[in-house]
Amino acid sequence: MKKELDTIRKRKRRKMHIRKKLKCSNERLRVTIYKSNRFTYLQAIDDKKGETLVAASNLEKELRKIKNKVESIGELGKIMADRLKEKNITTIAFDRNGYPYHGIVKAVAEGIRKAGIDF
């Protein structure tokens, strides 16, 4: 139990450190990721207005076929990139939300990059 609480505390600390740096760059939208054991959620947030412009998740009915595994989750990044392109957004700031940059987080980021969105 103590190790679990320590892991959560460390992630929140990393999250705030990353978020502080990203808030300085107001010219780009912030794309943030949240992952649970079953689903991954992506949001493009405009920090100036404080609203979500674009979102994608494998919880959506048409995206349920995308499993929460490294091999297939890159497809969710490509779908997010397509939705960003529909809104004429070409550059973003990727907020990994305190998660280490490997596994699912890295696969989603590479999926967004391959679709043509600049970080």
Contacts in CASP RR format, 6 or more apart in sequence:
PFRMAT RR
TARGET T0000
AUTHOR 0000-0000-0000
METHOD contacts of the structure
MODEL  1
MKKELDTIRKRKRRKMHIRKKLKCSNERLRVTIYKSNRFTYLQAIDDKKG
ETLVAASNLEKELRKIKNKVESIGELGKIMADRLKEKNITTIAFDRNGYP
YHGIVKAVAEGIRKAGIDF
11 98 0 8 1.000
11 99 0 8 1.000
12 98 0 8 1.000
14 98 0 8 1.000
15 97 0 8 1.000
15 98 0 8 1.000
18 95 0 8 1.000
18 96 0 8 1.000
18 97 0 8 1.000
18 98 0 8 1.000
19 95 0 8 1.000
22 30 0 8 1.000
22 93 0 8 1.000
22 95 0 8 1.000
23 47 0 8 1.000
25 93 0 8 1.000
26 47 0 8 1.000
26 48 0 8 1.000
28 91 0 8 1.000
28 92 0 8 1.000
28 93 0 8 1.000
29 44 0 8 1.000
29 45 0 8 1.000
29 46 0 8 1.000
29 53 0 8 1.000
29 84 0 8 1.000
29 89 0 8 1.000
29 92 0 8 1.000
29 93 0 8 1.000
30 44 0 8 1.000
30 45 0 8 1.000
30 47 0 8 1.000
30 92 0 8 1.000
30 93 0 8 1.000
30 95 0 8 1.000
31 42 0 8 1.000
31 43 0 8 1.000
31 44 0 8 1.000
31 45 0 8 1.000
31 80 0 8 1.000
31 84 0 8 1.000
31 92 0 8 1.000
31 93 0 8 1.000
31 94 0 8 1.000
31 95 0 8 1.000
31 112 0 8 1.000
32 42 0 8 1.000
32 43 0 8 1.000
32 45 0 8 1.000
32 95 0 8 1.000
32 97 0 8 1.000
33 40 0 8 1.000
33 41 0 8 1.000
33 42 0 8 1.000
33 94 0 8 1.000
33 95 0 8 1.000
33 96 0 8 1.000
33 97 0 8 1.000
33 99 0 8 1.000
33 105 0 8 1.000
33 108 0 8 1.000
34 40 0 8 1.000
34 41 0 8 1.000
34 97 0 8 1.000
35 41 0 8 1.000
35 68 0 8 1.000
35 99 0 8 1.000
35 104 0 8 1.000
35 105 0 8 1.000
36 68 0 8 1.000
37 68 0 8 1.000
38 68 0 8 1.000
39 57 0 8 1.000
39 58 0 8 1.000
39 59 0 8 1.000
39 68 0 8 1.000
40 57 0 8 1.000
40 58 0 8 1.000
40 68 0 8 1.000
40 73 0 8 1.000
40 76 0 8 1.000
40 104 0 8 1.000
40 108 0 8 1.000
41 55 0 8 1.000
41 56 0 8 1.000
41 57 0 8 1.000
41 59 0 8 1.000
42 55 0 8 1.000
42 56 0 8 1.000
42 57 0 8 1.000
42 76 0 8 1.000
42 77 0 8 1.000
42 80 0 8 1.000
42 108 0 8 1.000
43 52 0 8 1.000
43 54 0 8 1.000
43 55 0 8 1.000
44 52 0 8 1.000
44 53 0 8 1.000
44 54 0 8 1.000
44 55 0 8 1.000
44 80 0 8 1.000
44 83 0 8 1.000
44 84 0 8 1.000
44 87 0 8 1.000
44 89 0 8 1.000
44 92 0 8 1.000
45 51 0 8 1.000
45 52 0 8 1.000
45 53 0 8 1.000
46 52 0 8 1.000
46 53 0 8 1.000
53 87 0 8 1.000
53 89 0 8 1.000
54 80 0 8 1.000
54 83 0 8 1.000
54 84 0 8 1.000
54 87 0 8 1.000
54 89 0 8 1.000
56 63 0 8 1.000
56 76 0 8 1.000
56 77 0 8 1.000
56 79 0 8 1.000
56 80 0 8 1.000
56 83 0 8 1.000
57 63 0 8 1.000
57 76 0 8 1.000
58 64 0 8 1.000
58 66 0 8 1.000
58 67 0 8 1.000
58 68 0 8 1.000
58 73 0 8 1.000
58 76 0 8 1.000
63 76 0 8 1.000
63 79 0 8 1.000
66 72 0 8 1.000
66 73 0 8 1.000
66 75 0 8 1.000
66 76 0 8 1.000
67 73 0 8 1.000
68 104 0 8 1.000
69 104 0 8 1.000
70 103 0 8 1.000
70 104 0 8 1.000
70 106 0 8 1.000
70 107 0 8 1.000
71 107 0 8 1.000
73 104 0 8 1.000
73 107 0 8 1.000
73 108 0 8 1.000
74 107 0 8 1.000
74 108 0 8 1.000
74 110 0 8 1.000
74 111 0 8 1.000
75 111 0 8 1.000
76 108 0 8 1.000
77 108 0 8 1.000
77 111 0 8 1.000
77 112 0 8 1.000
77 115 0 8 1.000
78 111 0 8 1.000
78 112 0 8 1.000
78 114 0 8 1.000
78 115 0 8 1.000
80 108 0 8 1.000
80 112 0 8 1.000
81 111 0 8 1.000
81 112 0 8 1.000
81 114 0 8 1.000
81 115 0 8 1.000
81 116 0 8 1.000
81 117 0 8 1.000
82 115 0 8 1.000
84 90 0 8 1.000
84 92 0 8 1.000
84 112 0 8 1.000
84 117 0 8 1.000
85 115 0 8 1.000
85 116 0 8 1.000
85 117 0 8 1.000
89 117 0 8 1.000
90 116 0 8 1.000
90 117 0 8 1.000
90 118 0 8 1.000
91 117 0 8 1.000
91 118 0 8 1.000
91 119 0 8 1.000
92 112 0 8 1.000
92 117 0 8 1.000
92 118 0 8 1.000
92 119 0 8 1.000
93 119 0 8 1.000
94 109 0 8 1.000
94 112 0 8 1.000
94 119 0 8 1.000
96 105 0 8 1.000
96 109 0 8 1.000
99 105 0 8 1.000
101 109 0 8 1.000
109 119 0 8 1.000
112 119 0 8 1.000
113 119 0 8 1.000
END
